[in-house]
Amino acid sequence: MQVVNTDQSFHASNAVLSLLQGNPVLGIPSITGVNSAVISPDSTAAGIAVANVQTVVLQGSTVTLKGTGFDTVNGVAIDLFCACSGGKVGPFLINPSLKLSATQAVFDLPSTGPEAPVTGPGSFVVSNKGSDGKYSKKSNAVSVPIGAAITVTAVSQSGKQVTVLGSGFSSLTVINLFNVQDGTTVNIGGLGVGGKPRIPLTIVSEGQFRFTLPATASPGPAYVQALNPPFVPFTSSGNTPAGGFVLE
């Protein structure tokens, strides 16, 4: 948040980062944690500004969403946005019961079938049913990896094709490809114009993908780093030595 004095040449104050949540008095729910993990402190960091939790939710497990303002009188609906057909699974409906309190909602996440999310990035949203049954009051969205953390365990090259092994890969995965050129390390991957990946990936499975080396690649040391939305430190493969290889 920043204050700007419009009558004083638009002088601006310092910026203060904060996590926006709903007011339970007004019937607006908020998610504050998933299972045993609370919202990560880096959610309010400059350059991130996305509510996320540093844990992995597994298909076929019981999920506990913690928060405030959940509708214990009429019930709630839980949507899980993911790299799935249609963009999400759910809603998972929780009627007033022992599985629902004002600060906690518990449900089973399917491991198979049309409501089972694919491995990769996910984001939970809780909607209060309300007395009108319209589910119009929604919580903040909280990002969480589904199925597996994203990792890189091996990189190999055959001609212009590079194969990467690891876990947590999805159709939304993006790579940074660091390459030493003229004594300087440059990133020839990442996101380009319009937020599109500079290097398209062929996802073989959640544990393998391939890509063709771009024309900008130079022979020599290189490093692959894989990331899933929302592109925060916890949804990155990090700086594991397994990402390093030598471009031929």
N, C-alpha and C positions, 0 to 999 in steps of 0.2 A: 504494500500500500504506500502511496506517495501523495502528498498534498502539493497542489500547484496554485499559486496566487495569480489568478488571471488578470487582476488589476495592477500587478507589479511586474510587468514584462515577463509573465509566466515563469517566475522564479519557482524552482522545485525544491522540495524538502529531500531529506535522505529517504531511502526506500527501506521499509520494514517488512520482512517476510513472515507470513503467518499461514496456518492451515485453516481453511474455511470449513465449517461444519454447520449442520442444520440445527435449528432451535427446537428441542423436543417439546417445549411448551406449545409451539405452533403445529405440532404433529409431524415435524420434518425429521426423518431418521438420519443417523450418521453411523458409519463404520469406523471403528477405532482400532480394530485388530482382526487377524485371521488365525484361528487355532491359538497357539501360545505366543504368536508374534504380534507386537504392536506396530503401529505405523512407524516406519523408519524416520529417524531424525533428518536424513538427507532429503525427505519429501519437500521441505521448505528451503532447501539450498538453492542458491542462484544457479540458473542453468538447468535445474531439474524440475522443481515446481509440480511434481506429480506424486500423489499419495501412493506409497508402495510399502509392501511388507517383505522382510527378508526371510522368507520361508517358501517351501514348495508344497503345493496341494496335490495330492495323488488321486487319480481316478479310482473309484471303488472304495474311497475312504469316507468317514464321517467328518463333515466340515462344521466348525463352529465360528460364526461371525459374531464378533463382539462390538458393542457400540452403545448408542443411546437413542431413545425415542422410538423404538420398535413398537408397532401397533399390536398390543396384546388383546385388544377387544375384538378386532375384526380380522387380524392376520396380516401376513406380509408375503411378498413375492420376491424371489431372488433370481436375478439374471447374471449369467457368467458370459461376458464377452470374450471371444477367443478367435483363433485362426480357423474357425469351423465353417461349415457350409451355412450360409445365412448370417454369419458374423457372431453368433452366440448360441448358447444352449439355455434351456429354461423357458419360461419362468418356473422355478421350483416353489410351489405354494406351501406355506406353513400356516396352518390354522391355529387358533388359540389352543395351546396344549402345554405339556411339560417341556416341549422342545422350543418354546418361545417365551421369552421374558422381555422386559423393556430394554435390557442390556445384552441380550444374547439370543441368537437364532441358530438352531442346529438342524442339519439336513444331510442326507446321504448323496454323494456325488456318484452317478453311475459310471461303471467301467466299460459297459458295452451298450449298444443301441443308439438311437438317434439323439438322445440327451446326454451322451458321453462326450466330454470335450476332448479335442486332440491335444497332444503334448505341445507346449509352447507358451506364449504369453497369454495371460488371462486378466480379467478385471471384473470385480464383483460390484453390483449395485443392488441395494435393498429398496423396495417400494412398499409403502404402507397402503393397505387396502382402503382404509377410511370407511366412514359410514355410508358413503355414496358408492362404494365398490369400484372406484375408478383407478385406484393405485396411482394417483397423480402426484403424491409427495414422495420424492426420491432422495436417496442418500448421495453422498459423495461416491465417486468411483475409486476403488482401491485396487491397484495392480498387484498381481501375484503370479509367479510361474506355475504352470500346470504340468504335472507328470514328471518333470526332471529339471534340474538346473542346467543351464547351457554350459557346455564344456567343450574344449578341443583336446583330443588325446593323440592325434597323429595327422601329419600332412605329407602327401606324396605327390609327385609330378610325373606325368607321362606325356611327352610332347608339350602341347599347349594346354593340356587338361590337368587340373589340380583336384585331387580328392582329399576331403577333410573328414576325419572320423571324430566322434564325440558323443554328445547327448543334448537333448532339448531343442533340436533344430525344428523349424517350422517354415511354412510358406512366407512368414513375415521376417525371417532371419536376414540380417544384413551383415556384411563383413567389412572390417578395416583391413586393407592389405598394405602393410608397411614394406617399403622397398628402398634399399640403399642405392642412390643414384648420384654420381659425381661427389661421393663422400658425404652426402646429406641424406638423412632418412625422410622419405616423403610418404604420405598416405594416398595411394591411388585408388582406394576403395571409398567406403562411406556413402553418404547420400549426396546426390547431385541436384540438378535443377528440378524444382517441383517436388522435392523430397523423394525422388526415385533413386534406388540403389545404382551406383556407378558400375557395379559388377553383378550381373544377373546370376542367380544360383539355380542349379537343378537339385531339388531336394529328393534324394533317393529314399530316405527314411528319417525318422527322428534321430538317428545316430550317424547319418552320412549325407554329405552333399558334394556336388562337383561344380566347378566353374572353369571358364576359359580365360586364360591370361589375357588381359587387355594389351593393346598395342603400346601403351605407355610403360609397360613393365620392362625392367632391365635385368640382365643376368647378374646374379650375386645374392647376398643375404636378403631374406624376406621373412615376413611374419604375418600370420593370419590370426585375427581376433574376431570372434563371432559375437553378435549382439542381437537381442530380441527387444521389441518395444516393452517398456517405454524408454529404453536405452539409458538405464541407470546402472551404477556399478554392479548391483546384484544380478542384473540380467545381461552381464557380459562374461565372456570366457576369461577375461582378465589377462594377465601376463605370464601364463603358464609356459614353460620352456617347450612344451609339445607343439606350440604354434609356429616355431621357427623352422625354416628350411632354406635351401639354397636354390634359387632360380637358375635353371639351365638355359 
